[in-house]
Amino acid sequence: MLGTIVNSLTIIIGAAIGMLFKKGIKEGYKNTIMDGIGLSVLVIGISNALEFENLVVVIVSIVIGSIIGELIDINKRLNNLGDRLQSKFKNEEGNFSKGFVTASLVYCVGAMAIVGAIQSGLTGNHQTLYAKAVLDGITAIIFASTLGIGVMFSSLAVFLYQGTITIFASSLSSILTEIAINEISSVGGILIIAIGINLLGLKEIKIANMLPAIIIPPVYYFLLSL
């Protein structure tokens, strides 16, 4: 768990630094920076989305995941939680949920998070997660400077996500095969593209309701192997 703990702490520290910068950034600069972040997130999403092995699996995962998400209405629940948490920070501006979901997806979706957590659990090698921690910490500074304190709380999502994989690494290693990881990265990449679209104000997509799509690929390949 050491690698995941370090990763979570760097996000908290990075977000805290970003929040300090946020107070000194003028509104015009914030808007331009937000556009820059939106474009950068699009690039991250596109690079991940192209990792797929089977495009049909990715499309079906998005469809099934979206249906599940709509039934549960994750977006509404997350926004309600975000509103309650944001109300505790009276001087905090911005959308808590947007910062939380944006950062959580960028940090959790991708090969480094999954492979690093498996390595950490199976061999005690934390080097991949240490490298990821540095990248996430720097990104947290940038995200928090415009998206606010929700970015800091994404450290909890990282801790739970990577920590779970680390603890159950011996069991999950047979399910999270290379092809399954690629499909998860691809599905996550599409969700990250949606985040970029939201940040740029092109369309408001209920990304949280698509989150269940991430678990469909490993379930599919596990059932296929039976």
C-alpha positions in Angstrom: 0.0 0.0 0.0 3.0 2.3 0.4 3.0 3.3 -3.3 -0.7 4.2 -3.2 -0.3 6.1 0.1 2.5 8.2 -1.4 0.4 8.8 -4.5 -2.6 10.0 -2.5 -0.4 12.3 -0.4 1.2 13.9 -3.4 -2.2 14.7 -4.8 -3.2 16.3 -1.5 0.0 18.4 -1.4 -0.2 19.3 -5.1 -3.9 20.4 -4.7 -3.1 22.4 -1.6 -0.4 24.3 -3.6 -2.8 24.8 -6.5 -5.4 26.2 -4.1 -2.8 28.8 -2.9 -2.1 29.8 -6.6 -5.9 30.0 -7.3 -6.4 33.0 -5.0 -3.9 35.1 -6.9 -5.1 34.3 -10.4 -7.3 36.9 -12.1 -10.6 35.7 -13.6 -9.4 36.3 -17.2 -6.4 34.1 -16.7 -8.5 31.4 -15.0 -10.7 31.2 -18.1 -7.7 30.9 -20.4 -6.1 28.3 -18.2 -9.3 26.4 -18.0 -9.4 26.3 -21.8 -5.8 25.1 -21.8 -6.6 22.4 -19.3 -9.7 21.3 -21.4 -7.5 20.9 -24.5 -4.9 19.0 -22.6 -7.5 16.7 -21.1 -8.8 16.0 -24.6 -5.3 15.0 -25.7 -4.9 12.7 -22.6 -8.3 11.2 -23.4 -7.6 10.6 -27.1 -4.2 8.9 -26.3 -5.9 6.6 -23.8 -8.9 5.9 -26.0 -6.7 4.5 -28.8 -5.4 1.7 -26.5 -8.3 -0.6 -27.4 -7.9 -4.1 -28.6 -11.5 -4.6 -29.6 -13.5 -1.5 -30.5 -16.8 -3.4 -30.2 -16.1 -4.2 -26.5 -15.4 -0.6 -25.9 -18.6 0.6 -27.5 -20.7 -2.0 -25.7 -19.1 -1.1 -22.4 -20.0 2.5 -22.8 -23.6 1.7 -23.7 -24.1 -0.8 -20.9 -22.2 1.3 -18.4 -24.3 4.4 -19.3 -27.5 2.4 -18.8 -26.4 1.2 -15.4 -25.2 4.7 -14.4 -28.5 6.3 -15.5 -30.5 3.7 -13.5 -28.4 4.5 -10.4 -28.1 8.2 -11.4 -24.6 8.5 -10.2 -24.3 12.0 -11.5 -27.1 13.3 -9.3 -25.8 11.5 -6.2 -22.3 12.8 -6.8 -23.5 16.4 -7.4 -25.5 16.2 -4.1 -22.5 15.0 -2.3 -20.4 17.7 -3.9 -22.9 20.4 -2.9 -22.8 19.2 0.7 -19.0 19.1 0.9 -18.7 22.4 -0.9 -21.1 24.1 1.5 -18.5 23.4 4.2 -16.0 25.6 2.4 -17.7 28.9 2.4 -15.1 30.8 0.5 -14.6 28.1 -2.1 -15.7 28.9 -5.7 -16.4 26.6 -8.5 -17.9 23.1 -9.0 -16.7 20.6 -6.5 -18.0 17.6 -8.5 -16.3 18.8 -11.7 -12.9 19.0 -9.9 -13.4 15.7 -8.2 -14.6 13.7 -11.2 -12.0 15.3 -13.6 -9.0 14.6 -11.4 -10.3 11.1 -10.3 -10.7 9.9 -13.8 -7.4 11.3 -15.0 -5.5 9.7 -12.0 -7.3 6.4 -11.9 -7.8 5.5 -15.6 -4.7 4.2 -17.3 -2.2 1.5 -17.3 0.1 3.1 -14.7 -2.6 3.0 -12.0 -3.5 -0.6 -12.6 -0.1 -2.1 -13.4 1.6 -0.1 -10.6 -1.0 -1.3 -8.0 -0.6 -4.9 -9.1 3.2 -4.7 -8.9 2.9 -3.1 -5.5 0.7 -5.9 -4.3 2.4 -8.9 -5.8 6.1 -7.9 -5.5 6.3 -4.9 -3.2 7.8 -2.9 -6.1 6.4 0.7 -5.8 8.5 2.4 -8.5 5.7 2.7 -11.0 3.4 4.3 -8.4 6.2 6.6 -7.2 6.6 7.8 -10.8 2.8 8.2 -11.1 2.8 10.1 -7.8 5.2 12.7 -9.1 3.1 13.2 -12.3 -0.2 13.3 -10.3 1.2 15.8 -7.8 2.2 18.2 -10.6 -1.1 17.8 -12.4 -3.0 18.4 -9.1 -1.3 21.8 -8.8 -2.6 22.8 -12.2 -6.1 21.3 -11.8 -6.7 22.7 -8.3 -5.6 26.2 -9.4 -8.7 26.4 -11.5 -11.1 23.5 -10.5 -10.8 24.0 -6.8 -10.8 21.8 -3.7 -12.6 18.9 -5.4 -9.3 17.9 -6.9 -7.9 17.3 -3.4 -10.7 14.9 -2.6 -9.8 12.8 -5.7 -6.9 11.5 -3.5 -9.6 9.4 -1.7 -10.7 7.9 -5.0 -7.1 7.1 -5.9 -6.5 5.5 -2.5 -9.6 3.3 -2.7 -9.1 2.3 -6.3 -5.4 1.6 -6.3 -5.5 0.3 -2.7 -8.2 -2.3 -3.6 -6.2 -3.5 -6.6 -3.1 -3.7 -4.4 -4.8 -5.7 -1.7 -6.4 -8.1 -4.1 -3.6 -8.2 -6.6 -3.1 -11.9 -6.5 -6.7 -12.5 -7.4 -7.2 -9.6 -9.8 -4.0 -10.3 -11.8 -5.8 -13.1 -13.6 -8.7 -10.8 -14.4 -6.8 -7.6 -15.2 -5.0 -9.1 -18.1 -3.1 -6.9 -20.6 -6.0 -6.8 -23.0 -8.5 -6.0 -20.3 -6.3 -3.2 -19.0 -6.1 -1.8 -22.6 -9.9 -1.8 -22.9 -10.3 -0.1 -19.5 -7.8 2.5 -20.6 -9.8 3.0 -23.8 -13.1 3.3 -22.1 -11.6 5.7 -19.6 -10.1 7.7 -22.4 -13.5 8.2 -23.9 -14.7 9.5 -20.5 -11.7 11.8 -20.2 -12.5 13.2 -23.7 -16.0 13.9 -22.4 -14.5 15.8 -19.5 -12.5 17.9 -21.9 -15.6 18.7 -23.8 -17.3 19.7 -20.6 -14.4 21.9 -19.5 -14.4 23.7 -22.9 -18.1 24.3 -22.5 -19.0 22.6 -25.8 -21.7 20.3 -24.2 -22.6 19.2 -20.7 -22.1 15.5 -20.6 -23.2 13.5 -17.5 -19.8 11.7 -17.2 -20.5 10.2 -13.8 -23.4 8.2 -15.2 -20.9 6.5 -17.6 -18.4 5.5 -14.9 -19.8 1.8 -14.6 -18.5 1.3 -18.2 -15.0 1.0 -16.8 -15.8 -2.3 -15.1 -17.4 -3.9 -18.1 -14.2 -4.9 -20.1 -12.6 -7.0 -17.3 -16.0 -8.7 -16.5 -16.4 -9.5 -20.2 -13.0 -11.0 -20.6 -13.3 -12.9 -17.3 -16.6 -14.5 -18.5 -15.0 -15.2 -21.9 -12.2 -17.2 -20.1 -14.6 -19.5 -18.3 
